[in-house]
Amino acid sequence: MAFSIILERKGVLGSVFPDRANDSEKLSTDYNGLLKYTLKQVAETAIQAKDNPFRQKYLSMTALRGMAPHRAKLTISRDMLATMWAVWKKGEHYNPEITKQIKIDVAA
């Protein structure tokens, strides 16, 4: 099951699907606002910090791909949440070198 769907079902992020009861096209506001705000602030701090994979990804999304900065920040927030979830579930320490190792393995 996809990570975002698990969080949606648990009510962490709210649903990204339209409300089927009244068939509106608005996104659900049933999510944890404090968690969303906190993650966005953490992403903002990571983007401003130097030499980390989240900043590099943000810069590549905005500068190279032309993505809007606010959408790139939300994407970084989701990536950071997924990373935190995986680290917590596995009981490991965060290792930013893993992404570099994965890229090298794929290229080889």
N, CA, C and O atoms as a DFTB+ gen file, in Angstrom:
432 C
 N C O
     1  1       0.847      -1.175       0.000
     2  2       0.000       0.000       0.000
     3  2       0.891       1.236       0.000
     4  3       1.901       1.273       0.703
     5  1       0.530       2.230      -0.770
     6  2       1.338       3.437      -0.887
     7  2       1.387       4.183       0.438
     8  3       0.415       4.210       1.193
     9  1       2.537       4.787       0.702
    10  2       2.767       5.472       1.969
    11  2       1.761       6.595       2.194
    12  3       1.239       6.732       3.301
    13  1       1.476       7.401       1.171
    14  2       0.550       8.524       1.349
    15  2      -0.862       8.038       1.645
    16  3      -1.594       8.685       2.394
    17  1      -1.251       6.912       1.068
    18  2      -2.585       6.379       1.317
    19  2      -2.697       5.894       2.760
    20  3      -3.745       6.055       3.385
    21  1      -1.631       5.301       3.292
    22  2      -1.631       4.860       4.690
    23  2      -1.828       6.063       5.598
    24  3      -2.638       6.016       6.524
    25  1      -1.096       7.140       5.341
    26  2      -1.222       8.325       6.171
    27  2      -2.589       8.967       6.023
    28  3      -3.126       9.502       6.993
    29  1      -3.167       8.925       4.819
    30  2      -4.497       9.478       4.611
    31  2      -5.524       8.694       5.416
    32  3      -6.408       9.277       6.044
    33  1      -5.404       7.383       5.393
    34  2      -6.357       6.556       6.128
    35  2      -6.251       6.772       7.631
    36  3      -7.244       6.664       8.350
    37  1      -5.057       7.074       8.099
    38  2      -4.873       7.316       9.524
    39  2      -5.198       8.753       9.893
    40  3      -5.127       9.120      11.066
    41  1      -5.555       9.577       8.905
    42  2      -5.943      10.949       9.170
    43  2      -4.792      11.888       9.427
    44  3      -4.988      12.955      10.008
    45  1      -3.592      11.520       9.009
    46  2      -2.436      12.369       9.263
    47  2      -2.399      13.529       8.280
    48  3      -2.250      14.681       8.686
    49  1      -2.531      13.237       7.008
    50  2      -2.412      14.279       5.998
    51  2      -3.734      14.706       5.395
    52  3      -3.770      15.687       4.653
    53  1      -4.801      14.023       5.679
    54  2      -6.066      14.336       5.029
    55  2      -6.132      13.648       3.683
    56  3      -5.134      13.117       3.197
    57  1      -7.282      13.658       3.099
    58  2      -7.455      12.978       1.832
    59  2      -7.193      13.925       0.673
    60  3      -7.560      15.099       0.729
    61  1      -6.564      13.419      -0.368
    62  2      -6.349      14.219      -1.563
    63  2      -7.436      13.963      -2.592
    64  3      -7.405      14.524      -3.687
    65  1      -8.389      13.127      -2.246
    66  2      -9.464      12.804      -3.163
    67  2     -10.678      13.673      -2.890
    68  3     -10.917      14.047      -1.742
    69  1     -11.454      14.006      -3.924
    70  2     -12.653      14.808      -3.704
    71  2     -13.620      14.094      -2.768
    72  3     -13.635      12.866      -2.685
    73  1     -14.418      14.877      -2.073
    74  2     -15.431      14.339      -1.176
    75  2     -16.502      13.658      -2.030
    76  3     -17.197      14.322      -2.800
    77  1     -16.633      12.370      -1.899
    78  2     -17.539      11.622      -2.765
    79  2     -19.004      11.802      -2.372
    80  3     -19.889      11.569      -3.195
    81  1     -19.277      12.214      -1.127
    82  2     -20.658      12.350      -0.667
    83  2     -21.386      13.464      -1.421
    84  3     -22.517      13.270      -1.867
    85  1     -20.751      14.620      -1.565
    86  2     -21.417      15.704      -2.277
    87  2     -20.777      15.972      -3.638
    88  3     -21.133      16.940      -4.310
    89  1     -19.848      15.130      -4.043
    90  2     -19.215      15.172      -5.365
    91  2     -18.555      16.513      -5.667
    92  3     -18.540      16.954      -6.816
    93  1     -18.009      17.164      -4.636
    94  2     -17.317      18.430      -4.867
    95  2     -15.893      18.143      -5.343
    96  3     -15.389      17.028      -5.207
    97  1     -15.269      19.152      -5.892
    98  2     -13.906      19.000      -6.397
    99  2     -12.869      19.561      -5.432
   100  3     -11.688      19.625      -5.772
   101  1     -13.283      19.966      -4.248
   102  2     -12.355      20.515      -3.278
   103  2     -11.624      19.397      -2.546
   104  3     -12.159      18.304      -2.357
   105  1     -10.393      19.690      -2.138
   106  2      -9.637      18.740      -1.351
   107  2     -10.169      18.735       0.070
   108  3     -10.675      19.744       0.561
   109  1     -10.053      17.626       0.703
   110  2     -10.525      17.491       2.074
   111  2      -9.668      18.336       3.012
   112  3      -8.456      18.443       2.825
   113  1     -10.290      18.924       4.004
   114  2      -9.553      19.675       5.019
   115  2      -9.431      18.857       6.299
   116  3      -9.092      19.395       7.353
   117  1      -9.705      17.567       6.210
   118  2      -9.627      16.685       7.362
   119  2      -8.211      16.120       7.470
   120  3      -7.952      14.980       7.084
   121  1      -7.293      16.943       8.006
   122  2      -5.910      16.515       8.182
   123  2      -5.352      17.181       9.430
   124  3      -5.985      18.061      10.011
   125  1      -4.186      16.762       9.827
   126  2      -3.527      17.308      11.003
   127  2      -2.782      18.582      10.593
   128  3      -1.680      18.518      10.048
   129  1      -3.389      19.724      10.860
   130  2      -2.826      21.004      10.443
   131  2      -1.498      21.314      11.103
   132  3      -0.603      21.873      10.469
   133  1      -1.362      20.958      12.367
   134  2      -0.110      21.218      13.072
   135  2       1.033      20.399      12.465
   136  3       2.141      20.907      12.289
   137  1       0.763      19.148      12.152
   138  2       1.787      18.307      11.528
   139  2       2.172      18.857      10.155
   140  3       3.354      18.914       9.815
   141  1       1.179      19.258       9.372
   142  2       1.459      19.799       8.036
   143  2       2.300      21.071       8.151
   144  3       3.284      21.222       7.428
   145  1       1.930      21.982       9.043
   146  2       2.676      23.218       9.235
   147  2       4.108      22.917       9.673
   148  3       5.055      23.513       9.159
   149  1       4.266      21.999      10.616
   150  2       5.593      21.645      11.120
   151  2       6.468      21.065      10.015
   152  3       7.638      21.425       9.892
   153  1       5.903      20.171       9.217
   154  2       6.676      19.576       8.123
   155  2       7.086      20.614       7.084
   156  3       8.189      20.553       6.541
   157  1       6.199      21.566       6.809
   158  2       6.542      22.617       5.855
   159  2       7.666      23.497       6.395
   160  3       8.528      23.930       5.631
   161  1       7.669      23.770       7.713
   162  2       8.730      24.563       8.319
   163  2      10.060      23.804       8.309
   164  3      11.116      24.391       8.071
   165  1       9.997      22.503       8.568
   166  2      11.207      21.668       8.527
   167  2      11.768      21.643       7.102
   168  3      12.981      21.734       6.912
   169  1      10.897      21.522       6.113
   170  2      11.344      21.527       4.722
   171  2      11.971      22.868       4.359
   172  3      12.990      22.910       3.671
   173  1      11.372      23.957       4.814
   174  2      11.918      25.293       4.553
   175  2      13.324      25.420       5.140
   176  3      14.224      25.961       4.498
   177  1      13.506      24.924       6.352
   178  2      14.817      24.974       6.996
   179  2      15.827      24.119       6.244
   180  3      16.973      24.531       6.060
   181  1      15.418      22.941       5.810
   182  2      16.324      22.057       5.061
   183  2      16.705      22.678       3.722
   184  3      17.835      22.521       3.258
   185  1      15.766      23.379       3.106
   186  2      16.049      24.017       1.817
   187  2      17.049      25.145       1.988
   188  3      17.886      25.368       1.113
   189  1      16.976      25.862       3.104
   190  2      17.895      26.979       3.351
   191  2      19.265      26.519       3.818
   192  3      20.248      27.244       3.667
   193  1      19.340      25.311       4.389
   194  2      20.624      24.783       4.853
   195  2      21.493      24.414       3.659
   196  3      20.988      24.188       2.559
   197  1      22.764      24.357       3.874
   198  2      23.675      24.045       2.776
   199  2      24.046      22.567       2.776
   200  3      24.124      21.921       3.821
   201  1      24.270      22.058       1.574
   202  2      24.823      20.720       1.367
   203  2      24.010      19.613       2.029
   204  3      24.505      18.916       2.915
   205  1      22.768      19.457       1.597
   206  2      21.983      18.301       1.999
   207  2      21.143      17.849       0.807
   208  3      20.852      18.653      -0.079
   209  1      20.754      16.585       0.772
   210  2      20.064      16.057      -0.406
   211  2      18.705      16.705      -0.650
   212  3      18.259      16.774      -1.795
   213  1      18.040      17.178       0.395
   214  2      16.740      17.806       0.206
   215  2      16.878      19.151      -0.498
   216  3      16.049      19.491      -1.342
   217  1      17.908      19.917      -0.167
   218  2      18.161      21.186      -0.851
   219  2      18.512      20.937      -2.313
   220  3      18.031      21.637      -3.204
   221  1      19.353      19.938      -2.551
   222  2      19.740      19.627      -3.921
   223  2      18.528      19.242      -4.753
   224  3      18.411      19.651      -5.909
   225  1      17.626      18.457      -4.171
   226  2      16.421      18.053      -4.892
   227  2      15.525      19.264      -5.153
   228  3      14.971      19.406      -6.244
   229  1      15.383      20.134      -4.154
   230  2      14.570      21.345      -4.322
   231  2      15.118      22.203      -5.453
   232  3      14.367      22.657      -6.316
   233  1      16.425      22.424      -5.449
   234  2      17.036      23.251      -6.491
   235  2      16.876      22.626      -7.870
   236  3      16.651      23.337      -8.849
   237  1      16.989      21.316      -7.955
   238  2      16.814      20.670      -9.256
   239  2      15.370      20.765      -9.726
   240  3      15.118      20.909     -10.922
   241  1      14.416      20.686      -8.796
   242  2      13.006      20.796      -9.184
   243  2      12.662      22.207      -9.645
   244  3      11.934      22.378     -10.623
   245  1      13.180      23.221      -8.951
   246  2      12.814      24.593      -9.293
   247  2      13.644      25.130     -10.452
   248  3      13.094      25.702     -11.393
   249  1      14.958      24.953     -10.394
   250  2      15.828      25.549     -11.411
   251  2      15.845      24.746     -12.710
   252  3      15.751      25.323     -13.793
   253  1      15.962      23.445     -12.614
   254  2      16.098      22.633     -13.818
   255  2      14.764      22.252     -14.454
   256  3      14.631      22.238     -15.678
   257  1      13.787      21.947     -13.617
   258  2      12.500      21.492     -14.149
   259  2      11.454      22.598     -14.231
   260  3      10.420      22.422     -14.875
   261  1      11.710      23.730     -13.589
   262  2      10.777      24.843     -13.639
   263  2       9.536      24.671     -12.780
   264  3       8.506      25.289     -13.051
   265  1       9.618      23.845     -11.754
   266  2       8.474      23.642     -10.863
   267  2       8.288      24.876      -9.976
   268  3       9.262      25.528      -9.597
   269  1       7.046      25.188      -9.653
   270  2       6.755      26.312      -8.764
   271  2       7.362      26.045      -7.383
   272  3       7.292      24.921      -6.886
   273  1       7.952      27.064      -6.766
   274  2       8.618      26.862      -5.466
   275  2       7.705      26.299      -4.386
   276  3       8.148      25.464      -3.597
   277  1       6.459      26.720      -4.321
   278  2       5.579      26.204      -3.275
   279  2       5.265      24.728      -3.480
   280  3       5.125      23.987      -2.506
   281  1       5.153      24.292      -4.727
   282  2       4.929      22.863      -4.996
   283  2       6.184      22.044      -4.685
   284  3       6.094      20.926      -4.179
   285  1       7.339      22.605      -4.990
   286  2       8.591      21.916      -4.684
   287  2       8.764      21.758      -3.173
   288  3       9.243      20.723      -2.710
   289  1       8.375      22.778      -2.404
   290  2       8.474      22.688      -0.943
   291  2       7.546      21.610      -0.401
   292  3       7.917      20.877       0.516
   293  1       6.348      21.507      -0.957
   294  2       5.439      20.450      -0.518
   295  2       5.997      19.071      -0.864
   296  3       5.861      18.128      -0.086
   297  1       6.618      18.961      -2.023
   298  2       7.226      17.692      -2.415
   299  2       8.363      17.329      -1.460
   300  3       8.500      16.173      -1.060
   301  1       9.174      18.318      -1.100
   302  2      10.259      18.077      -0.146
   303  2       9.682      17.680       1.208
   304  3      10.234      16.811       1.883
   305  1       8.577      18.308       1.614
   306  2       7.931      17.949       2.886
   307  2       7.502      16.495       2.880
   308  3       7.721      15.773       3.852
   309  1       6.884      16.061       1.776
   310  2       6.456      14.664       1.673
   311  2       7.653      13.722       1.675
   312  3       7.607      12.661       2.298
   313  1       8.726      14.102       0.980
   314  2       9.929      13.268       0.969
   315  2      10.532      13.146       2.364
   316  3      10.969      12.070       2.772
   317  1      10.550      14.255       3.081
   318  2      11.110      14.228       4.436
   319  2      10.248      13.376       5.352
   320  3      10.773      12.632       6.181
   321  1       8.934      13.473       5.214
   322  2       8.045      12.654       6.029
   323  2       8.239      11.168       5.722
   324  3       8.274      10.339       6.631
   325  1       8.363      10.843       4.443
   326  2       8.590       9.446       4.063
   327  2       9.924       8.946       4.619
   328  3      10.028       7.804       5.066
   329  1      10.935       9.803       4.587
   330  2      12.247       9.431       5.128
   331  2      12.170       9.220       6.637
   332  3      12.709       8.246       7.161
   333  1      11.498      10.136       7.331
   334  2      11.357       9.995       8.783
   335  2      10.585       8.728       9.142
   336  3      10.936       8.023      10.088
   337  1       9.536       8.447       8.380
   338  2       8.721       7.254       8.631
   339  2       9.575       5.990       8.455
   340  3       9.538       5.090       9.294
   341  1      10.342       5.931       7.363
   342  2      11.163       4.751       7.094
   343  2      12.235       4.570       8.166
   344  3      12.478       3.452       8.620
   345  1      12.875       5.663       8.569
   346  2      13.907       5.594       9.612
   347  2      13.297       5.108      10.920
   348  3      13.879       4.274      11.614
   349  1      12.125       5.633      11.249
   350  2      11.460       5.241      12.482
   351  2      11.041       3.770      12.452
   352  3      11.255       3.046      13.424
   353  1      10.448       3.329      11.345
   354  2       9.975       1.945      11.239
   355  2      11.124       0.947      11.281
   356  3      11.000      -0.121      11.881
   357  1      12.251       1.292      10.640
   358  2      13.388       0.378      10.600
   359  2      14.267       0.492      11.834
   360  3      15.083      -0.393      12.093
   361  1      14.117       1.561      12.594
   362  2      14.941       1.751      13.788
   363  2      16.386       2.059      13.467
   364  3      17.278       1.724      14.247
   365  1      16.630       2.689      12.338
   366  2      17.994       3.005      11.914
   367  2      18.251       4.503      12.061
   368  3      17.337       5.288      12.311
   369  1      19.517       4.874      11.898
   370  2      19.891       6.279      11.872
   371  2      19.808       6.776      10.437
   372  3      19.988       6.009       9.492
   373  1      19.534       8.072      10.283
   374  2      19.458       8.671       8.947
   375  2      20.827       8.689       8.299
   376  3      21.811       9.092       8.919
   377  1      20.888       8.254       7.058
   378  2      22.137       8.226       6.310
   379  2      21.893       8.841       4.932
   380  3      21.346       8.173       4.053
   381  1      22.287      10.101       4.726
   382  2      22.053      10.734       3.430
   383  2      22.890      10.120       2.312
   384  3      22.603      10.354       1.138
   385  1      23.899       9.355       2.642
   386  2      24.746       8.733       1.630
   387  2      24.030       7.597       0.897
   388  3      24.477       7.166      -0.167
   389  1      22.935       7.117       1.454
   390  2      22.211       6.007       0.832
   391  2      21.721       6.389      -0.556
   392  3      21.791       5.576      -1.478
   393  1      21.225       7.612      -0.724
   394  2      20.727       8.021      -2.038
   395  2      21.858       8.062      -3.055
   396  3      21.655       7.727      -4.222
   397  1      23.040       8.469      -2.626
   398  2      24.182       8.468      -3.535
   399  2      24.560       7.040      -3.923
   400  3      24.894       6.775      -5.077
   401  1      24.506       6.121      -2.955
   402  2      24.834       4.728      -3.227
   403  2      23.805       4.109      -4.181
   404  3      24.167       3.322      -5.056
   405  1      22.552       4.454      -4.018
   406  2      21.511       3.924      -4.886
   407  2      21.701       4.416      -6.303
   408  3      21.557       3.640      -7.247
   409  1      22.025       5.703      -6.477
   410  2      22.254       6.256      -7.805
   411  2      23.443       5.580      -8.484
   412  3      23.407       5.320      -9.687
   413  1      24.496       5.295      -7.716
   414  2      25.670       4.634      -8.280
   415  2      25.319       3.203      -8.689
   416  3      25.730       2.755      -9.760
   417  1      24.558       2.472      -7.848
   418  2      24.177       1.113      -8.161
   419  2      23.296       1.031      -9.411
   420  3      23.435       0.114     -10.221
   421  1      22.393       1.998      -9.553
   422  2      21.503       2.016     -10.714
   423  2      22.275       2.319     -11.981
   424  3      22.007       1.736     -13.032
   425  1      23.238       3.235     -11.887
   426  2      24.021       3.619     -13.070
   427  2      24.965       2.507     -13.504
   428  3      25.296       2.408     -14.685
   429  1      25.395       1.685     -12.590
   430  2      26.374       0.634     -12.914
   431  2      25.762      -0.523     -13.658
   432  3      26.461      -1.478     -13.997
